[in-house]
Amino acid sequence: MTEPSALPNMPGHLIRLMQQHATAVFHEAMRREGQEITPVQFAAMVVLAERPGLDQAGLARAIAHDRATIGGVVRRLVEKGAISRVPDLDDRRAFRLELTLEGSDWLAQLQPLVARVQDSILDGLEPGERATLMALMRKLVVRKG
């Protein structure tokens, strides 16, 4: 007789599956709307709208990604015309990142769509369950500091 799998009781496994689900829902919604953007690119744009002038390292910290990944994200957003790299006046080797006017307009267009995506990620949960899940996830990952 086979033992039941332990995977459904492993938080790491379930978190990975939830992340895969969230990413798939995001990509499918963007595809349907004809938008070519990833969740990480969207997060970068949101942060730069809130904190213009961040450098790449600051952006990486703000969205909890490694600096190598952010390099590719920044390059693709620059190629799309969504952000610009502005030389840092204090450090000639560094650049500050800012949304372009086109990037700001695109972000404004994306925000309602992404809000609907966030809602659909939690389809099947009652409002109280959604609130509980969100509170527990924030408790685990948001560092007070």
N, C-alpha and C positions, 0 to 999 in steps of 0.2 A: 504494500500500500504506500502511495506517495504522500509525503508530508505536504501540508499546504504551504504555499510560497510565503516567505517572510516579507517579500517586497512591499505588499500593500500596507505593512505596518512600519515601514522605514521612512522617516520624514524626508531624508535626502532624496530618496527615489520619488516620492510624491511631489516634492518641490520641483524636481527636474521635469516631471510630467506636466505640472502646472505651467512651468515656464515655456515648455514646448507648445502647450495649448494656447497660451497667451500670444506667443509669437506667430503661430499659425493663424489665429483669428485676426491679428493685426495685418499680416501679409495678405490674407484673403480679402479683407475689407479694402485695403489700399489697391489691390489689383482690380477689384470691381469698380473702383472710382477712378482708375487710370492714374493713380499716384505712384511714383517710384521713390519710396522712402522707407527706411528701416526704423524699427523702434529706437535704436541708438542714435540715428540721425535726428529723429524727432526730439529725443531727449536733449541732444546737444543744442538744437535750435531753441527749445524752451529755456534752457539755462542761459544761453546767450541773449535772449530777449530780456531776461530778468537781471543779468549781470554782464552787460556789454563790456568788452575790453579784457576779458579773461585771456590768459595765455593757454596753450595746449595742456600744460600740466594741471592748471587750475580747472580746466574743463574736464579733464580725466577724473580728477578727484570729485568734482561736483556730480558726475553721473556714475561714479563707481566703476570706471573702466580703466584698463591698463593704458599706458601712454602709447604703446605700439598700435593698439586698436584705434585710439583717438586720432592718430596720424592719418590713417586711412579714411576715417569718418570726415575729418576736416578737409582732406583732399577732395573727396567726392562732393561735399557740400560747396566747396569753392568752385568746382567744375560745374555744378548746377546753378551757380550764381546766387546761392542762398546766403553765403557768408563771405566775408572778406578778411584777408590777413593784413593787418595794419602794422607797419614797423613800430616797435616799442621805442619811444624817445629816450628812455633811460638805458636801454640795453640793445645795441645794434644787432645782436645775434637773435634777439627774441621778436616775436610777433604777438600782437593782440588780435583777438577774434571778435568780429562784430557781424550782426545780421545786416544784410543789405536791405534796401527798400523792397526788392523782389522777395527776399527771404522773409521779411516781416509780413508781406502780403500773403505769401504761401502759408506761413505759420497760421495766420488768421483763418485762412481757408481750411487748413487741416484740423484745427482745434475742435470744431464741433464733430467732425468725423471721428477723431480719436476719442472724444468723450463717449460717443456711441459704442466704439470698440471696447472701451474699458467696461462699459455696462454689459456688453454681450459676453465678455470673458467670464463673467460670473453668472451667466444664464443658469437657471435651475436652483439658484439659492434664493431663499426668502430675504426680504430687506433686513431683518434682524440678523440672519446668518451672514449676509454680506458685511454688515457693520462689524460683527464679531470677527470674521476672517480678516478684514482690513486692520482692525485694532491689534489683533494678534501678530499679523505680519509686521506692522509698524513696530510693535514691541520688540520683535526679534531683530530687526535690521536697522532701525533708526537709532543712531548713537547719539546720546546726549553729550553735549560737550561744549 
